[in-house]
Amino acid sequence: MARMTPVILELRCERSGRVELVDIEPRWEQVLLAPVASTADNVGMKIVLNVIWLLLCGLWMALGYVIAGIICFILIITIPFGIASFRIANYALWPFGRTVVRKPTAGAMSVIGNIIWLVFAGVWLAIGHIVTGIALCLTIIGIPLGIASFKMVPVSLLPLGAEIVSTDEYMPTGPSRM
């Protein structure tokens, strides 16, 4: 991963006039996942992209997740996988304006569940996202939709321990550098 250039701030004390240089290293997740201020244009663009997504591939991708969820509910022991599948189906219907965040409290059972999901359903759903993303990227208008499809691959592979949140409400958290 490429390293970002640190930002150096000059702080001057008003009373003593002393100058102190502070080195602040930005983090990728803070830059890439920082919420964008919601404006009328931004909300309108999300709606337009979501409607186009829904018509071109959202229904089909959500249908795949719903089928996987129904199979998981029929097998009873895999009901947690079914719940995760239905959450992702909702995300696959209307993805713009939402993002996936990993829960730091997800434990060992989440890891074991993700391995089982990966083998039985995750690979097939991820292949669906990759094929759909490639097909969408063949046109200029479909490129943002293709990128959104590629962004869904990680959650389709490892759904347990992930939470889908609105980008307007999401603020990345991490250890403070100061």
Secondary structure by P-SEA (a helix, b strand, c coil): ccccbbbbbbbbbccccbbbbbbbbbbaaaaaaccccccaaaaaaaaaaaaaaaaccaaaaaaaaaaaaaaaaaaccaaaaaaaaaaaaaaaaccccbbbbbbccccaaaaaaaaaaaaccaaaaaaaaaaaaaaaaccccaaaaaaaaaaacccccccccbbbbbcccbbbbccccc
